[in-house]
Amino acid sequence: MKMKKLILTTIVGVIFSGICLAGGRPIPAEKLPAAAKTFVDEHFANQRIIFAEKEAGKYEVKLNNGTDVDFDNKGNWTKVDCENSMLPDALLPLFARQYIELNFSGAYATKIEKKRFGYEVEMSNGLDLKFNHQGEVIKIDD
């Protein structure tokens, strides 16, 4: 019985340690790179940062409206996820805005992520659009 309890305690301890070490470390919003702070001020002026985290030289920010923004080590955005809210138009490349307006009346972008191939855009209608760097749609997922 003691051995079983010892094994169980060890397993729980290992799992708990893994969970604690898996994420980055919280940082004050003031410690974000200047470019990241400027980005939030410019595109989400009515929101405030409620959580910031640094992990492996990258930053993740959570705003009080539920928006998540990821930044690289220099403070350049890599992903913006507004959950179910509309992504600010200025964050969408012109070709993506035009494509959505032309082909998906009433739908709007809720998330954008920079990828190696270009951009991935999630929309309010459940579709994911993938654009290459030239602005061509290369895939539509549902």
C-alpha positions as CSV (number, residue, x, y, z in Angstrom):
1,M,0.0,0.0,0.0
2,K,2.8,2.4,0.9
3,M,4.6,1.6,-2.4
4,K,1.4,2.3,-4.4
5,K,1.0,5.7,-2.6
6,L,4.6,6.6,-3.2
7,I,4.3,5.8,-6.9
8,L,1.1,7.8,-7.2
9,T,2.6,10.8,-5.4
10,T,5.7,10.7,-7.7
11,I,3.6,10.6,-10.8
12,V,1.4,13.5,-9.7
13,G,4.6,15.5,-8.8
14,V,6.1,14.8,-12.2
15,I,2.9,15.8,-14.0
16,F,2.5,19.0,-11.9
17,S,6.2,20.0,-12.5
18,G,5.7,19.5,-16.2
19,I,2.7,21.7,-16.3
20,C,4.4,24.4,-14.3
21,L,7.5,24.4,-16.5
22,A,5.7,23.9,-19.9
23,G,4.6,27.5,-20.3
24,G,6.6,30.7,-20.4
25,R,7.0,33.1,-17.6
26,P,4.6,36.0,-17.0
27,I,6.1,39.5,-17.4
28,P,4.8,43.0,-16.8
29,A,3.3,44.6,-20.0
30,E,6.0,47.3,-19.6
31,K,8.7,44.6,-20.4
32,L,7.2,43.9,-23.9
33,P,9.3,45.2,-26.8
34,A,8.4,48.7,-27.9
35,A,7.0,47.5,-31.2
36,A,4.6,45.2,-29.4
37,K,3.3,47.9,-27.1
38,T,2.9,50.3,-30.1
39,F,1.0,47.6,-32.0
40,V,-1.5,47.1,-29.1
41,D,-1.9,50.9,-28.7
42,E,-2.5,51.4,-32.4
43,H,-4.8,48.5,-33.2
44,F,-6.5,48.0,-29.8
45,A,-6.6,51.5,-28.3
46,N,-9.7,50.7,-26.2
47,Q,-8.3,47.5,-24.8
48,R,-5.7,46.9,-22.1
49,I,-3.2,44.1,-21.6
50,I,-4.3,41.9,-18.8
51,F,-1.5,39.2,-19.2
52,A,1.8,39.0,-21.0
53,E,4.2,36.1,-21.2
54,K,7.6,35.5,-22.6
55,E,8.7,32.1,-23.8
56,A,11.8,31.2,-25.8
57,G,12.2,34.8,-26.9
58,K,8.6,35.1,-28.1
59,Y,5.8,37.0,-26.4
60,E,2.1,36.3,-25.9
61,V,-0.4,38.9,-24.8
62,K,-4.0,38.7,-23.7
63,L,-6.2,41.7,-23.9
64,N,-9.3,42.4,-21.7
65,N,-11.7,41.7,-24.6
66,G,-10.3,38.2,-25.1
67,T,-8.0,38.9,-28.0
68,D,-4.7,37.0,-28.0
69,V,-1.7,38.4,-29.8
70,D,1.6,36.7,-30.4
71,F,4.8,38.6,-31.1
72,D,8.3,37.5,-32.2
73,N,11.4,38.5,-30.2
74,K,11.5,42.0,-31.8
75,G,7.8,42.7,-31.1
76,N,6.5,42.1,-34.6
77,W,3.1,40.4,-34.5
78,T,2.9,36.8,-35.7
79,K,-0.7,35.9,-34.8
80,V,-3.8,37.9,-33.8
81,D,-6.8,36.0,-32.6
82,C,-9.9,38.1,-31.8
83,E,-11.9,35.0,-30.9
84,N,-15.4,35.7,-32.3
85,S,-14.9,39.5,-32.8
86,M,-13.9,41.2,-36.0
87,L,-10.2,41.5,-36.7
88,P,-9.2,45.2,-37.2
89,D,-9.2,45.8,-41.0
90,A,-5.7,47.3,-40.9
91,L,-4.3,43.9,-39.9
92,L,-5.5,42.2,-43.0
93,P,-3.5,42.6,-46.2
94,L,-5.5,44.4,-48.9
95,F,-5.8,41.3,-51.0
96,A,-7.3,39.3,-48.1
97,R,-9.8,42.1,-47.3
98,Q,-10.9,42.4,-51.0
99,Y,-11.2,38.6,-51.4
100,I,-13.4,38.3,-48.3
101,E,-15.6,41.2,-49.3
102,L,-16.0,39.9,-52.8
103,N,-16.6,36.2,-52.0
104,F,-18.1,36.1,-48.5
105,S,-20.7,38.7,-48.0
106,G,-21.5,39.3,-44.3
107,A,-18.5,37.2,-43.1
108,Y,-15.4,38.8,-41.5
109,A,-11.9,37.8,-40.3
110,T,-11.5,36.8,-36.7
111,K,-7.9,35.6,-36.7
112,I,-4.8,36.1,-38.8
113,E,-1.5,34.3,-38.6
114,K,1.7,34.8,-40.5
115,K,3.0,31.6,-41.9
116,R,6.0,30.6,-44.0
117,F,3.8,30.4,-47.1
118,G,1.9,33.7,-46.4
119,Y,-1.1,34.2,-44.2
120,E,-3.8,32.0,-42.7
121,V,-7.1,33.8,-42.0
122,E,-9.9,32.4,-40.0
123,M,-13.4,33.8,-40.6
124,S,-16.6,34.2,-38.8
125,N,-18.3,31.7,-41.1
126,G,-16.0,28.9,-40.0
127,L,-13.8,28.9,-43.1
128,D,-10.0,29.2,-43.0
129,L,-8.4,30.9,-46.0
130,K,-4.7,30.5,-46.9
131,F,-3.0,33.1,-49.0
132,N,0.5,33.0,-50.4
133,H,2.8,36.0,-50.3
134,Q,1.5,37.1,-53.8
135,G,-2.1,37.4,-52.4
136,E,-3.4,34.3,-54.1
137,V,-5.8,31.9,-52.3
138,I,-4.0,28.6,-52.1
139,K,-6.4,26.7,-49.9
140,I,-9.8,27.0,-48.3
141,D,-10.6,24.8,-45.3
142,D,-13.9,24.4,-43.4
